[in-house]
Amino acid sequence: MEHECWRQAIDAEFLALEENQTWDVVSCPPSVKPLGSKLVFSIKLRPDGSIDRYKARLVVLGNKQQYGLDYDETFAPVAKMTTVRTIVALAASQSWSLHQMDVKNAFLHGDLKEEVYIKLPHGMPTSSPNTVCKLKRSLYGLKQAPRVWFEKFRSTLLGFSFTQSQYDSSLFLQRTSKGLVILLVYVDDIVITGSDKDGISQIQNLLHSSFHMKDLGQLTYFLGLEVHHRPQGIFLNQQKYIQDLVDVAGLTNTTSVETPMEINVKYRRDEGELLEDPTFYRKLVGSLIYLTITRPDISYAVHIVSKFMQAPRHLHLSAVRRIIKYIHGTPSRGLLFPSGSTLQLQAYSDADWAGCPDTRKSTTGWCMFLGDALVSWKCKKQDSVSKSSTEAEYRAMSAACSEITWLRGLLAELGFSQAQPTPLHADNTSAIQIAANPVYHERTKHIEVDCHSIRKAYDHQVITLPHISTTLQIADLFTKSMTHQRHNFLVSKLMLVDLPASI
């Protein structure tokens, strides 16, 4: 409170609360125990690390809420990262402009249905000791605040003739006589693009009239992702995020390595000494998981170290440090979404049979390209033990097929229907034959029925199953560690490039 910058931030917060008519000051009902609140202070930074502004926010102590009394449902959707990458790929391909908007004090716009009372915030004048605030709008900290805000925003957009996507609840579409307007929302961050420039301007004006909005212009920084617009396309990376992570790990002056994981090393659950405090390990791994949004080249290594979050050991921490040393050597690397790319979907699927030394479960790996742009990938341990490499590959193909079906539906909804079946490239001939051949035989009886959904997709020409050489199997990167040469070859196929001054 001794600093003018923080006093101004507090004044701005209470002014916003007052303008929004957030509460009514009333006498506390006898049966009500009001919730407490506190001011939370944060420094908002620009993408380059410089100070943008000082922020004070009044937060309710929602941990004291009681289910059924002052809150009910709490779930609120956020945009899937695959959807974000798909929209960026479409914008790059079609030369659409990407606009970004931010909602000021987003949660204050939500209308509360429940009766919620809070104690008068510290410093607020009162005429009676029994006075409390009865909330009319949601506040940060309330368990239902994200849901209430999203419902308010959703109903507003539907009133503007938008339709909500069936494939991602945070995606909204508006078809006009001049084309298409696409709006993607992630809590209070909004991305708008499409082929109708007049429609985009109109929705921006409508949002300004409905909420306290901040127009951030062309999309350059979104959820920690840096967006670079180049003549060759749009480039996504997380360079500042990587630099911060390297600093946190204390590896600023370390020597970089050429691959994220040593080849042929198997990490076990109970090998080595336990870490005294696993908090640091979990923090690093959590940051690495978020980094995989633009760095698929570390997906397999991060998948491995994520398995030991519950009881990490010193050996596992060494593996985490190696991943950070690898990204330290390639901080500007990210995904390129080329301009003018075709919009034909294609996929690659692979599996590492019985690769987990603790459970002998196999690892599924797949990736999806929209033209030349990588939009979706997965590295995941399979739910059950496969009795053969064919079964492991078949399960991986089935998981990839589900993602293909979802992506085809999303693209059709956006007006880019796939005229041809989507090729799903696999390198296991037996698994391809099981999917393409209706005759069951002994080795397929133990595969669950739901896996055979891939056969249905094949019969309905949703997918084709071309065989690909193992040496050209891009999804191999998501199932095992590999040599420096092999790793670099596959990374180049993923459209992962380093960002120079001009691509």
C-alpha positions as CSV (number, residue, x, y, z in Angstrom):
1,M,0.0,0.0,0.0
2,E,3.0,2.3,0.2
3,H,3.4,2.2,-3.6
4,E,1.3,4.4,-5.8
5,C,1.2,1.8,-8.6
6,W,-0.6,-0.7,-6.4
7,R,-3.0,1.8,-4.9
8,Q,-4.0,2.8,-8.5
9,A,-4.5,-0.9,-9.3
10,I,-6.8,-1.3,-6.3
11,D,-8.8,1.8,-7.2
12,A,-9.2,0.5,-10.8
13,E,-10.5,-2.9,-9.5
14,F,-13.1,-1.4,-7.2
15,L,-14.2,1.0,-9.9
16,A,-14.8,-1.9,-12.2
17,L,-16.8,-3.7,-9.5
18,E,-18.9,-0.6,-9.0
19,E,-19.5,0.0,-12.7
20,N,-20.5,-3.6,-13.1
21,Q,-23.0,-3.4,-10.2
22,T,-21.4,-6.5,-8.8
23,W,-23.3,-6.5,-5.5
24,D,-25.9,-5.0,-3.3
25,V,-24.9,-4.0,0.3
26,V,-27.5,-5.6,2.6
27,S,-27.9,-6.7,6.2
28,C,-26.7,-10.3,6.7
29,P,-29.5,-12.8,7.0
30,P,-29.4,-14.7,10.3
31,S,-28.7,-18.1,8.8
32,V,-26.0,-17.0,6.4
33,K,-22.2,-17.2,7.1
34,P,-20.7,-14.8,4.5
35,L,-17.6,-15.8,2.6
36,G,-14.4,-13.9,3.0
37,S,-12.4,-12.2,0.2
38,K,-8.9,-10.8,-0.4
39,L,-7.0,-8.8,-2.9
40,V,-4.6,-10.7,-5.1
41,F,-1.8,-8.7,-6.7
42,S,0.0,-9.6,-9.9
43,I,2.3,-8.0,-12.5
44,K,1.2,-8.5,-16.1
45,L,4.1,-8.8,-18.5
46,R,4.4,-8.3,-22.2
47,P,5.7,-11.0,-24.5
48,D,9.2,-9.5,-24.3
49,G,9.2,-9.7,-20.5
50,S,8.7,-6.0,-19.8
51,I,6.0,-4.8,-17.4
52,D,2.6,-4.1,-19.0
53,R,0.6,-3.1,-15.9
54,Y,0.0,-3.7,-12.2
55,K,-3.1,-5.7,-11.5
56,A,-5.1,-6.0,-8.3
57,R,-8.0,-8.4,-8.2
58,L,-10.7,-9.1,-5.5
59,V,-10.9,-12.8,-5.0
60,V,-13.6,-14.6,-3.0
61,L,-12.4,-17.4,-0.7
62,G,-14.4,-20.0,-2.7
63,N,-12.9,-22.9,-0.7
64,K,-15.6,-22.2,2.0
65,Q,-18.5,-22.7,-0.5
66,Q,-20.9,-25.6,0.1
67,Y,-22.2,-27.7,-2.7
68,G,-26.0,-27.3,-3.2
69,L,-26.1,-24.2,-1.0
70,D,-24.2,-21.5,-2.8
71,Y,-22.9,-23.4,-5.9
72,D,-24.0,-26.2,-8.1
73,E,-22.4,-27.1,-11.5
74,T,-18.9,-25.7,-12.1
75,F,-17.7,-27.2,-15.4
76,A,-16.8,-24.7,-18.2
77,P,-15.3,-25.6,-21.5
78,V,-12.1,-24.2,-23.0
79,A,-10.9,-24.4,-26.5
80,K,-8.9,-27.6,-27.4
81,M,-5.4,-26.9,-28.6
82,T,-6.0,-29.1,-31.7
83,T,-8.8,-26.7,-32.6
84,V,-6.5,-23.7,-32.0
85,R,-3.9,-25.2,-34.3
86,T,-6.5,-26.1,-36.9
87,I,-7.9,-22.6,-37.0
88,V,-4.3,-21.2,-37.4
89,A,-3.6,-23.7,-40.2
90,L,-6.8,-22.6,-42.0
91,A,-6.0,-18.9,-41.5
92,A,-2.5,-19.4,-42.9
93,S,-3.7,-21.5,-45.9
94,Q,-6.6,-19.0,-46.8
95,S,-4.6,-15.8,-46.0
96,W,-7.2,-14.8,-43.3
97,S,-6.3,-12.2,-40.7
98,L,-6.2,-13.3,-37.1
99,H,-7.6,-10.8,-34.5
100,Q,-7.3,-11.0,-30.8
101,M,-9.6,-9.5,-28.1
102,D,-9.5,-9.7,-24.3
103,V,-12.4,-9.3,-21.9
104,K,-11.7,-7.0,-19.0
105,N,-12.7,-8.6,-15.7
106,A,-14.5,-11.4,-17.6
107,F,-15.9,-13.2,-14.6
108,L,-17.7,-10.0,-13.4
109,H,-20.0,-10.3,-16.4
110,G,-21.6,-13.6,-15.3
111,D,-25.0,-13.4,-13.7
112,L,-25.3,-15.5,-10.5
113,K,-28.3,-17.7,-9.9
114,E,-27.4,-18.7,-6.4
115,E,-27.5,-16.5,-3.4
116,V,-23.9,-15.7,-2.4
117,Y,-22.9,-13.3,0.4
118,I,-19.4,-12.0,1.1
119,K,-18.0,-9.9,3.9
120,L,-17.4,-6.3,3.0
121,P,-13.9,-6.1,1.3
122,H,-11.2,-4.6,3.5
123,G,-11.2,-0.8,3.4
124,M,-14.8,-0.5,2.2
125,P,-16.9,1.9,4.5
126,T,-19.8,0.5,6.4
127,S,-22.7,2.0,8.4
128,S,-23.4,-1.2,10.3
129,P,-21.3,-4.1,11.6
130,N,-23.9,-6.6,10.2
131,T,-23.6,-5.3,6.6
132,V,-22.5,-7.8,3.9
133,C,-22.4,-7.8,0.1
134,K,-25.0,-9.9,-1.8
135,L,-23.5,-10.8,-5.1
136,K,-25.4,-10.2,-8.3
137,R,-22.4,-11.0,-10.6
138,S,-19.8,-13.7,-10.3
139,L,-16.4,-12.9,-8.8
140,Y,-13.0,-14.5,-9.2
141,G,-12.6,-17.3,-6.7
142,L,-16.2,-18.5,-6.8
143,K,-16.4,-22.2,-7.9
144,Q,-19.1,-21.5,-10.5
145,A,-17.5,-18.3,-11.9
146,P,-16.0,-19.9,-15.1
147,R,-19.2,-21.6,-15.9
148,V,-21.4,-18.5,-15.3
149,W,-19.1,-16.4,-17.5
150,F,-19.1,-18.9,-20.3
151,E,-22.8,-19.2,-20.3
152,K,-23.2,-15.4,-20.4
153,F,-20.8,-15.2,-23.4
154,R,-22.4,-18.1,-25.2
155,S,-25.9,-16.7,-24.9
156,T,-24.6,-13.3,-26.1
157,L,-23.0,-14.9,-29.2
158,L,-26.1,-17.0,-30.0
159,G,-28.1,-13.8,-29.9
160,F,-25.7,-12.4,-32.5
161,S,-26.7,-15.3,-34.9
162,F,-23.6,-17.4,-34.2
163,T,-23.9,-21.1,-33.9
164,Q,-21.9,-23.2,-31.4
165,S,-19.7,-26.0,-32.8
166,Q,-20.7,-29.6,-32.2
167,Y,-17.1,-30.6,-32.1
168,D,-15.7,-27.9,-29.8
169,S,-18.0,-26.1,-27.4
170,S,-15.6,-23.0,-27.4
171,L,-15.8,-22.6,-31.1
172,F,-18.6,-20.3,-32.6
173,L,-19.4,-19.8,-36.3
174,Q,-21.4,-17.3,-38.2
175,R,-22.2,-17.7,-41.9
176,T,-22.9,-14.5,-43.8
177,S,-23.6,-13.6,-47.4
178,K,-19.9,-12.7,-47.8
179,G,-18.4,-15.7,-46.1
180,L,-17.6,-17.1,-42.7
181,V,-16.7,-15.6,-39.3
182,I,-15.0,-17.9,-36.7
183,L,-14.7,-17.0,-33.1
184,L,-12.7,-19.1,-30.6
185,V,-12.8,-18.4,-26.9
186,Y,-10.4,-19.6,-24.1
187,V,-11.8,-18.2,-20.8
188,D,-11.4,-14.5,-21.5
189,D,-9.0,-14.6,-24.5
190,I,-10.8,-14.4,-27.9
191,V,-9.5,-15.1,-31.4
192,I,-11.6,-14.0,-34.4
193,T,-10.9,-14.9,-38.0
194,G,-12.7,-15.8,-41.2
195,S,-13.3,-14.9,-44.8
196,D,-15.8,-12.1,-44.1
197,K,-13.8,-9.0,-43.1
198,D,-17.0,-6.8,-42.6
199,G,-18.5,-9.5,-40.5
200,I,-15.4,-9.6,-38.3
201,S,-15.5,-5.8,-37.8
202,Q,-19.2,-6.1,-36.9
203,I,-18.8,-8.8,-34.3
204,Q,-15.9,-6.8,-32.7
205,N,-18.3,-3.8,-32.4
206,L,-21.1,-5.9,-31.0
207,L,-18.7,-7.4,-28.4
208,H,-17.5,-3.9,-27.4
209,S,-21.2,-2.9,-26.9
210,S,-21.9,-6.0,-24.7
211,F,-18.7,-6.3,-22.6
212,H,-15.7,-4.4,-21.4
213,M,-13.4,-5.4,-24.2
214,K,-9.8,-4.7,-25.1
215,D,-8.9,-5.0,-28.8
216,L,-5.4,-6.4,-29.0
217,G,-5.1,-6.1,-32.8
218,Q,-3.4,-8.9,-34.8
219,L,-2.9,-12.1,-32.9
220,T,0.7,-12.2,-31.7
221,Y,0.6,-13.7,-28.2
222,F,-2.1,-16.2,-27.0
223,L,-2.0,-18.4,-23.9
224,G,1.8,-18.2,-23.8
225,L,2.1,-19.0,-27.5
226,E,4.0,-16.6,-29.6
227,V,2.4,-16.1,-33.1
228,H,4.7,-14.8,-35.9
229,H,3.2,-13.8,-39.2
230,R,5.6,-14.3,-42.2
231,P,5.0,-14.3,-46.0
232,Q,5.6,-18.0,-45.9
233,G,3.0,-18.7,-43.3
234,I,2.2,-18.4,-39.6
235,F,4.8,-19.6,-37.1
236,L,3.9,-20.7,-33.5
237,N,6.5,-21.1,-30.8
238,Q,7.0,-20.6,-27.0
239,Q,10.5,-19.1,-26.9
240,K,9.9,-16.9,-23.8
241,Y,8.2,-19.8,-22.0
242,I,11.3,-22.0,-22.7
243,Q,13.7,-19.3,-21.4
244,D,11.7,-19.0,-18.2
245,L,11.6,-22.8,-17.8
246,V,15.4,-23.0,-18.3
247,D,15.9,-20.3,-15.6
248,V,13.6,-22.1,-13.2
249,A,15.4,-25.4,-13.7
250,G,18.8,-23.6,-13.1
251,L,20.2,-24.7,-16.4
252,T,20.9,-21.3,-18.0
253,N,24.6,-21.9,-18.5
254,T,24.4,-25.6,-19.2
255,T,25.5,-27.4,-22.5
256,S,22.6,-28.4,-24.8
257,V,22.1,-31.9,-26.0
258,E,21.0,-33.1,-29.4
259,T,18.1,-35.4,-28.4
260,P,15.5,-35.1,-25.6
261,M,16.1,-38.7,-24.3
262,E,19.0,-41.2,-24.3
263,I,18.5,-44.0,-26.8
264,N,17.5,-47.5,-25.5
265,V,17.2,-46.3,-21.9
266,K,14.2,-47.7,-20.0
267,Y,13.1,-45.8,-16.9
268,R,11.4,-47.8,-14.1
269,R,9.1,-46.9,-11.3
270,D,11.3,-48.1,-8.4
271,E,14.8,-47.5,-9.7
272,G,17.1,-45.2,-7.7
273,E,16.5,-43.1,-4.6
274,L,13.3,-41.2,-4.1
275,L,13.4,-37.4,-4.3
276,E,13.0,-35.8,-0.8
277,D,10.6,-33.2,-2.2
278,P,8.8,-34.1,-5.5
279,T,7.3,-30.5,-5.9
280,F,10.2,-29.3,-8.0
281,Y,9.9,-32.3,-10.3
282,R,6.2,-31.9,-10.7
283,K,6.6,-28.2,-11.5
284,L,9.1,-28.9,-14.3
285,V,7.1,-31.8,-15.8
286,G,3.9,-29.7,-15.7
287,S,5.7,-26.9,-17.6
288,L,7.1,-29.4,-20.1
289,I,3.6,-30.8,-20.8
290,Y,2.4,-27.3,-21.7
291,L,5.4,-26.8,-23.9
292,T,4.3,-29.8,-26.0
293,I,1.6,-27.6,-27.5
294,T,4.2,-26.3,-30.0
295,R,7.0,-28.9,-29.5
296,P,5.8,-32.4,-30.6
297,D,9.5,-33.4,-30.7
298,I,9.6,-33.8,-26.9
299,S,6.2,-35.5,-26.6
300,Y,7.5,-39.0,-26.1
301,A,10.2,-37.9,-23.6
302,V,7.6,-35.9,-21.6
303,H,5.2,-38.8,-21.7
304,I,7.9,-41.0,-20.1
305,V,8.8,-38.6,-17.2
306,S,5.1,-37.9,-16.6
307,K,4.5,-41.5,-15.5
308,F,6.6,-40.9,-12.3
309,M,4.8,-37.8,-10.9
310,Q,3.6,-39.6,-7.9
311,A,6.9,-40.8,-6.6
312,P,9.8,-39.4,-8.7
313,R,13.3,-40.5,-8.2
314,H,16.7,-38.9,-8.9
315,L,17.1,-40.8,-12.2
316,H,13.8,-39.4,-13.4
317,L,14.9,-35.9,-12.5
318,S,18.0,-36.4,-14.6
319,A,15.7,-37.4,-17.5
320,V,13.7,-34.2,-17.0
321,R,16.9,-32.1,-17.0
322,R,18.0,-33.7,-20.3
323,I,14.7,-32.6,-21.9
324,I,15.3,-29.1,-20.7
325,K,18.9,-29.1,-22.0
326,Y,17.5,-30.2,-25.4
327,I,15.0,-27.4,-25.6
328,H,17.6,-24.9,-24.3
329,G,19.6,-25.6,-27.5
330,T,16.5,-25.0,-29.7
331,P,14.6,-22.2,-28.0
332,S,13.1,-20.6,-31.1
333,R,11.9,-23.9,-32.6
334,G,8.2,-24.2,-33.3
335,L,5.5,-25.2,-35.8
336,L,5.2,-23.6,-39.2
337,F,1.7,-23.4,-40.8
338,P,2.5,-22.7,-44.5
339,S,0.4,-20.2,-46.5
340,G,-1.3,-21.6,-49.5
341,S,-1.1,-25.2,-48.2
342,T,-3.7,-27.7,-49.4
343,L,-6.4,-28.7,-46.8
344,Q,-6.3,-32.5,-47.4
345,L,-6.1,-34.4,-44.0
346,Q,-3.6,-37.2,-43.6
347,A,-2.5,-39.2,-40.7
348,Y,0.3,-41.5,-39.4
349,S,-0.1,-44.2,-36.7
350,D,2.5,-46.3,-34.9
351,A,3.0,-48.3,-31.7
352,D,5.8,-49.5,-29.6
353,W,4.8,-53.0,-28.4
354,A,5.2,-53.7,-24.7
355,G,7.5,-50.7,-24.3
356,C,6.7,-50.0,-20.6
357,P,9.1,-52.0,-18.5
358,D,6.8,-51.8,-15.4
359,T,3.4,-52.8,-16.9
360,R,4.4,-54.1,-20.4
361,K,1.8,-51.9,-21.9
362,S,2.4,-50.6,-25.4
363,T,2.7,-46.9,-26.4
364,T,0.4,-45.4,-29.0
365,G,1.7,-42.6,-31.2
366,W,-0.1,-40.8,-34.0
367,C,0.0,-37.4,-35.8
368,M,-2.3,-35.6,-38.2
369,F,-1.5,-33.2,-41.0
370,L,-3.8,-30.7,-42.6
371,G,-2.0,-30.2,-45.9
372,D,1.6,-29.6,-44.8
373,A,0.6,-28.3,-41.3
374,L,0.8,-30.5,-38.2
375,V,-2.4,-29.9,-36.3
376,S,-2.8,-32.9,-33.9
377,W,-0.6,-35.6,-32.3
378,K,-0.7,-38.0,-29.4
379,C,1.7,-40.1,-27.3
380,K,-0.1,-42.3,-24.8
381,K,0.3,-45.6,-23.0
382,Q,-2.4,-48.0,-24.0
383,D,-5.1,-49.0,-21.5
384,S,-4.5,-52.7,-21.7
385,V,-1.6,-55.1,-22.4
386,S,-1.4,-56.2,-26.1
387,K,-0.5,-59.8,-26.7
388,S,1.2,-59.1,-30.1
389,S,2.8,-56.2,-32.0
390,T,-0.1,-56.5,-34.4
391,E,-2.7,-55.9,-31.6
392,A,-0.7,-52.9,-30.3
393,E,-0.5,-51.4,-33.8
394,Y,-4.2,-52.0,-34.3
395,R,-5.1,-50.2,-31.1
396,A,-3.0,-47.3,-32.2
397,M,-4.8,-47.2,-35.5
398,S,-8.1,-47.3,-33.8
399,A,-7.2,-44.3,-31.6
400,A,-6.0,-42.4,-34.6
401,C,-9.2,-43.2,-36.5
402,S,-11.3,-41.6,-33.7
403,E,-9.2,-38.4,-34.0
404,I,-9.6,-38.5,-37.8
405,T,-13.4,-38.8,-37.5
406,W,-13.5,-35.8,-35.1
407,L,-11.2,-33.7,-37.3
408,R,-13.2,-34.5,-40.5
409,G,-16.4,-33.4,-38.7
410,L,-14.7,-30.1,-37.5
411,L,-13.4,-29.3,-40.9
412,A,-16.8,-30.0,-42.5
413,E,-18.4,-27.7,-40.0
414,L,-15.9,-25.0,-41.0
415,G,-16.8,-25.4,-44.6
416,F,-13.7,-27.5,-45.6
417,S,-15.3,-31.0,-46.1
418,Q,-12.9,-33.8,-47.0
419,A,-13.9,-35.1,-50.4
420,Q,-11.5,-38.0,-50.3
421,P,-11.0,-40.7,-47.5
422,T,-8.3,-39.7,-45.1
423,P,-5.1,-41.8,-45.6
424,L,-4.0,-43.4,-42.3
425,H,-0.4,-44.5,-42.9
426,A,0.7,-47.6,-40.9
427,D,3.8,-49.8,-41.1
428,N,2.3,-53.0,-39.8
429,T,0.9,-55.1,-42.7
430,S,-1.0,-57.5,-40.4
431,A,-2.9,-54.7,-38.6
432,I,-3.8,-53.2,-42.0
433,Q,-5.2,-56.6,-43.1
434,I,-7.2,-57.1,-40.0
435,A,-8.9,-53.7,-40.5
436,A,-9.4,-54.1,-44.2
437,N,-10.5,-57.8,-44.1
438,P,-13.9,-58.7,-42.7
439,V,-12.8,-62.3,-41.9
440,Y,-12.0,-62.7,-38.2
441,H,-9.3,-65.2,-37.3
442,E,-7.7,-66.5,-34.1
443,R,-5.4,-63.7,-33.3
444,T,-8.1,-61.0,-33.4
445,K,-10.6,-62.6,-31.0
446,H,-9.1,-61.0,-27.9
447,I,-9.2,-57.5,-29.3
448,E,-12.1,-55.5,-27.8
449,V,-15.1,-54.9,-30.0
450,D,-14.6,-51.1,-29.8
451,C,-11.3,-51.4,-31.6
452,H,-13.1,-52.7,-34.6
453,S,-14.6,-49.3,-35.2
454,I,-11.7,-48.8,-37.5
455,R,-13.1,-51.5,-39.8
456,K,-16.4,-49.6,-39.9
457,A,-14.6,-46.3,-40.8
458,Y,-12.7,-48.2,-43.5
459,D,-15.9,-49.7,-45.0
460,H,-17.5,-46.3,-45.1
461,Q,-14.5,-44.8,-46.8
462,V,-13.7,-42.4,-44.0
463,I,-10.1,-43.6,-44.1
464,T,-7.8,-45.6,-46.3
465,L,-4.9,-47.6,-45.0
466,P,-1.8,-47.2,-47.1
467,H,1.2,-49.1,-46.0
468,I,4.3,-47.0,-45.3
469,S,7.9,-48.1,-44.8
470,T,9.1,-48.0,-41.1
471,T,11.9,-45.6,-42.1
472,L,9.3,-43.1,-43.3
473,Q,6.9,-43.5,-40.5
474,I,6.6,-40.0,-38.9
475,A,4.6,-41.3,-35.9
476,D,7.7,-43.3,-34.9
477,L,8.9,-40.1,-33.1
478,F,6.0,-40.5,-30.6
479,T,6.7,-44.1,-29.6
480,K,10.4,-44.3,-28.8
481,S,13.7,-42.5,-28.2
482,M,16.0,-42.5,-31.2
483,T,19.4,-41.5,-32.6
484,H,20.3,-37.9,-33.3
485,Q,20.2,-38.5,-37.1
486,R,16.8,-40.3,-37.0
487,H,15.4,-37.7,-34.6
488,N,16.4,-34.8,-36.8
489,F,15.0,-36.5,-39.9
490,L,11.6,-37.0,-38.3
491,V,11.5,-33.5,-36.8
492,S,12.0,-32.0,-40.2
493,K,9.0,-34.0,-41.5
494,L,6.8,-32.4,-38.7
495,M,7.3,-28.9,-40.1
496,L,9.2,-28.0,-36.9
497,V,11.6,-25.3,-37.8
498,D,13.7,-22.7,-36.0
499,L,12.5,-19.1,-36.3
500,P,15.2,-16.9,-38.0
501,A,14.7,-13.2,-38.5
502,S,12.6,-13.9,-41.6
503,I,11.5,-17.4,-42.7
